[in-house]
Amino acid sequence: MSIMAVLEQRSGQWNRMSFETLAAAQQLAKELGTTASAAVLGHGVEALANELASKQLDKVFAIEHESLKDYTPDAYCAALGQAIDQLQPNVLLFPHTYQVRDFLPKLATARKRIAVSDVVAHRVEDGHAILVRQLFQGKVNADVRLAGDFPHFASLQAGAYRADQVVNGTSTVEVFRPSISPSEIRTKPQDLFRESQRAVDLGSADIIVSVGRGIKEADNIALEQQLADALGGELAASRPICDAGWLPMERQVGSSGQTVAPKLYLAVGISGAIQHLVGMKGSRTIVAINKDAEAPIFEVADYGIVGDLFQIVPELIDAVKKAK
């Protein structure tokens, strides 16, 4: 069985989820006792492919064609279909991005396969890969066993794997040039969709201080903002805080907010509902402060402080300032 990570780039810049997918491919390949490769599509992607050559991979494929310069589902599916036929990967992993959600169902259906979307974890049992995906906003975990004829397709949820766990090494780059006729492309690329400008991009923050209902009232958010400022981080919140209008929705972390994976996630007064955990469980280090010793947040925390946040946070602020 061979594993291929299909990574996403736009205008020569990696999507931040690409290396999370690469880490997952390496881990799954190691557990299955097989090899992992990577592929990147586009026009003029040699530099990106050469960057991947410094990773522990069997091979890196630069899928090159002028029709791949701008994304279209027809061109991507045509190119990947030909690559699958020639390279014969058994399992293809993708980041669960808007772009992948657009073309992956088409690619899988054309080969009479299904695509397992939004995978949050995996394990190997009796030599078979089992993928885990969540249902009902994270309330239920479903196991999906990869069985039947190859290839299998899966997309991975943001933050489910950590990009910093990609293993370095050496690999070779092979250029794959698909044959794509202009008549195959039925859509013409228009201006890229751009989300409304956010005041903060939590996804790129290294340190996040996130607040929950334990802060009791809106006026107390100022205390947590002081902690975030002292740490040089961003302020975020669980859904109840944003629903109450105490913080803008763009600062919400969870299944209906942003998915984050900072180096440090400090959860203050957050009980740890599954909908919130979905959005932050990929954080490198999680510190939880809660007066309830049985709060679910402690099950995922690396460090836990049981106590009154209104006593603990001011002391933390003072300690951070002294350390600086």
Salt bridges, closest charged atoms under 4 A:
GLU20 OE2 - ARG16 NH1 3.96
GLU31 OE1 - HIS122 NE2 2.96
GLU64 OE1 - HIS43 ND1 3.53
ASP74 OD1 - LYS106 NZ 3.32
ASP74 OD1 - ARG186 NH2 2.90
ASP85 OD1 - ARG111 NH2 2.55
ASP118 OD1 - HIS96 NE2 3.81
GLU125 OE2 - ARG123 NE 2.72
GLU125 OE1 - ARG145 NH2 3.84
ASP143 OD2 - ARG123 NH2 2.55
ASP164 OD1 - ARG162 NE 3.23
ASP164 OD2 - ARG284 NH2 2.75
GLU174 OE1 - LYS59 NZ 3.18
GLU195 OE1 - ARG198 NH2 3.88
GLU234 OE1 - ARG251 NH1 3.55
ASP243 OD2 - ARG239 NE 3.06
